[in-house]
């Protein structure tokens, strides 16, 4: 089983991905293109061009998981490729993405930083 409490970060590969790849292909994308460590306690998400399928790569400490999801209806609101190959998501943004929502919800409360009372 995946211990979801161990997962510290969520990363999205922004561009469309050929989902015929296997674990080694995704590890190569994570380390070579995204310049991240595939052995870190993170989920790495990849989506196809039509945005109705995704794969998730995860290292659990002694082996890799490769999870696959195919939507029967609808599309993921995948972040556009703006030149950056990867994007770090918060827990909430990941939830929004999996629910078919945009990761930047304008009506949601935004976190405040460096506030002094």
N, C-alpha and C positions, 0 to 999 in steps of 0.2 A: 504494500500500500504506500501511497505517497503521503509523507508527513508534511502537510501544508504549513505547519508552524515553522518549518525549517526554511521556507522560501522567503528570501529577503528582498528580492527585486523582480520586476517584470519588464521585459524588453520586447519591443515590437520591431521587426525588420520592416522598414517602411515600404519598400518597393514590392511589386508582385514577385512571387516565388514559384518556381517549378516544383510542385508538390510530389513529383516522382522521386525526389531525393530520399535517401535513407539517413540513418543516424550520422554516419561519417560525413555525408554531404552537408548536413545542417551544422555539425561541429565545425566544419571548414568555413562556412558562412559566418558563424559566430566569432571564431578566432581571427579569420583573415579579413573579412569585410567589415564586421561590426566592431572589431578590435576589442572583444570582450572574452572572458574566460568561460568556456562551456562547462567547466567543472565547478563553477561557483553555485551557491544555493539560489539559483534564479530560474525563472521560466522564460524561454525564448519563443516568441510567437511569429509564425510565418503564414501568409495568406496568398491564395491564388489570384490570378488576374481578374476573374469574375466576382471575387469577394464573397463567395458562398462556401468556401472550404478553408480550413486552417489546420496547421500542425503546430504542436508544442513540443519543444525539446526540454528535458529536465534530467539532471544528474542527481541521483538519490544517495550517493555516497559509495555505491559499489556497482552501479550500472546506470545506463541511460534509459529513460522512458521517452517514447515517441507517441504522442497522443494525436488523434485525428478527429476532426468534427466536420460534418457536412450538414449544411442547413437544408431543410426540405423546402422552405419558403423564405424569401427575403435575402438580404445581403448584410455583411458586416460593414460598419461605418469605419473602414480602415483609414488610418492617418495617411495623408498624401505624402508622396516622396518630395521633399523640399531640398534635397542635396545631402541631408544627414541620413546615414544608412540605418541608424537605430534611434529609438525613442524609449525613454524610461517612463513607465506608467505607475501611478499610485494604485492602491487596492481599489479605490472607488472608480478610477478610470478604467481599470480592467473589468470591473463589474459592468460599467456602462457599455464598454465595447462588446462584451459577451451578451448583453441584452439588446444589441442592435442600435445603441445610441452613440452619438458623437462623444468622443472623449473630452471635449471642451464644452461643458454645459454652461451656457451663459447665465442661466437662471439659478444655478447652484451657488451656495455660499462658497466663496473662495477663501483658502487659508490665509490668515494674517501672520506676518512675521515681524519680529523686532518691535513689538508694541510696548510702550512704556505707560504706566498708569501714574 
